[in-house]
Amino acid sequence: MNSANYHPIIVLGAGMSGLAAASLLSQSGCSPLVLDKARGVGGRMSRRRTEWGPIDHGASFFQARHPLFQKQVDAWLQQGLVFSWSRGFSDESGHRRESGVPCYACSEGMNAVLKDLARGLDIHTRQKVQRVCGVQDQWQLETEGGETYRTDALLMTAPVPQSLELLNQGKVSLDDSHRSALASIDYEPCLALMVVTSQKSPLPEDGGLWLSGEPLSWIADQSRKTGSENAISRLVLHAGPDFSRTHWDEDPEKVTEEILKAADPWLAGERLSVQYHRWRYKTPLKVFPEPCLKAHAKPALFLAGDGFQRSGVEGAYLSGRAAAQALLS
Ligand SMILES: Cc1cc2nc3c(=O)[nH]c(=O)nc-3n(C[C@H](O)[C@H](O)[C@H](O)COP(=O)(O)OP(=O)(O)OC[C@H]3O[C@@H](n4cnc5c(N)ncnc54)[C@H](O)[C@@H]3O)c2cc1C
């Protein structure tokens, strides 16, 4: 083993929960290493580049109901990283679904807030971990590319089924009640299209629309987030969970056509670009009852993420913070 790959604390995942945890650990004097399989930070708050500008293809907005997350959002508001996009969106019948609290977004892409949390952190991207196992009172993480990392304290923040799979691969034993609670956490899938059109979409003025759920559940126009005067629309189309499950393994071209057909009333002008993405884990159908799980004391093993206590971006942030606090205590 390369001794340079020993780190006292490793955080697996550079999404909202992993970075919320790592930034708190770093502020508290620790130097966690963050590993992620993707090319950059963001996880399910990533954006997809197009010739006409980025499109958020995961979360389009988030809300803050807990004072701890609101404090963080207030800081981002002050820095100009986020803005209050709306307080709800209309559905197809024109009925407005008020959220009661602001729906926050980032004009240049949702990962802007993650880049803020990531500042100063040691992050290794393109490191897909294949297996986590216990070796000599430490955790060993083995990547697809043949790297090996060792740590005394591991925080795993991938969607719960993915974290469980990594532990299973390394034959890590878990308390039976923890294992069965974690194994029962499943997620809604979501097939998504990113579509750029040459004309302004006839969406409501704020640029977001709830649909019946099947085949489409949500459409948003990124151009309206930037306040762009440009006629071009940069749309994300999210298919509903039933449609996504049924068509998951089908030919992407065929599924793309079906989604475009359903979205036709909201697409204006020429289609300049169409991209397809499959989100296996959109949101958990149920959550673990605690904000994080301490699965092992020594070496320390914690699990966190949006599958813990509260789903969504806010839940991921709170879970990551809770896990970092627990690691520090
Ligand atoms: C289509 C869609 C729409 C959504 N809409 C909303 C919304 O409107 N509002 C809202 O609040 N929430 C929404 N969500 C949910 C929200 O995006 C998530 O709850 C939140 O981003 C989860 O953050 P996380 O850090 O827990 O997980 P993730 O963002 O999934 O981060 C986990 C990270 O772990 C990495 N990883 C996984 N496995 C490995 C491995 N083996 N090796 C290395 N790295 C690994 C991943 O690359 C990822 O970066 C949406 C999600 C999707 C997909």
The ligand as a Gaussian input file, in Angstrom:
#p B3LYP/6-31G(d) Opt

LIG

0 1
 C      -33.789000      14.551000     -11.001000
 C      -33.678000      15.012000      -9.577000
 C      -34.449000      16.076000      -9.131000
 C      -34.361000      16.509000      -7.809000
 N      -35.087000      17.596000      -7.409000
 C      -34.911000      18.083000      -6.159000
 C      -35.523000      19.303000      -5.769000
 O      -36.210000      19.958000      -6.555000
 N      -35.312000      19.749000      -4.489000
 C      -34.543000      19.050000      -3.594000
 O      -34.375000      19.493000      -2.449000
 N      -33.949000      17.892000      -3.951000
 C      -34.101000      17.408000      -5.206000
 N      -33.462000      16.257000      -5.586000
 C      -32.719000      15.495000      -4.581000
 C      -31.376000      16.152000      -4.242000
 O      -30.665000      16.405000      -5.432000
 C      -30.625000      15.185000      -3.344000
 O      -31.413000      14.931000      -2.193000
 C      -29.281000      15.711000      -2.846000
 O      -28.566000      16.367000      -3.858000
 C      -28.526000      14.497000      -2.307000
 O      -27.235000      14.862000      -1.881000
 P      -26.300000      13.723000      -1.288000
 O      -24.995000      14.344000      -0.987000
 O      -27.006000      13.014000      -0.184000
 O      -26.142000      12.634000      -2.456000
 P      -25.475000      12.799000      -3.885000
 O      -25.682000      14.142000      -4.427000
 O      -25.954000      11.632000      -4.682000
 O      -23.902000      12.632000      -3.580000
 C      -23.297000      11.379000      -3.452000
 C      -21.964000      11.411000      -4.189000
 O      -21.337000      10.136000      -4.026000
 C      -20.654000       9.823000      -5.212000
 N      -20.499000       8.373000      -5.278000
 C      -21.488000       7.436000      -5.295000
 N      -20.949000       6.211000      -5.360000
 C      -19.604000       6.378000      -5.393000
 C      -18.509000       5.473000      -5.490000
 N      -18.684000       4.151000      -5.571000
 N      -17.261000       5.982000      -5.506000
 C      -17.047000       7.321000      -5.440000
 N      -18.057000       8.224000      -5.365000
 C      -19.314000       7.752000      -5.337000
 C      -21.548000      10.368000      -6.317000
 O      -20.812000      10.615000      -7.507000
 C      -22.098000      11.640000      -5.688000
 O      -21.349000      12.776000      -6.068000
 C      -33.499000      15.832000      -6.912000
 C      -32.711000      14.782000      -7.358000
 C      -32.784000      14.378000      -8.681000
 C      -31.892000      13.251000      -9.162000

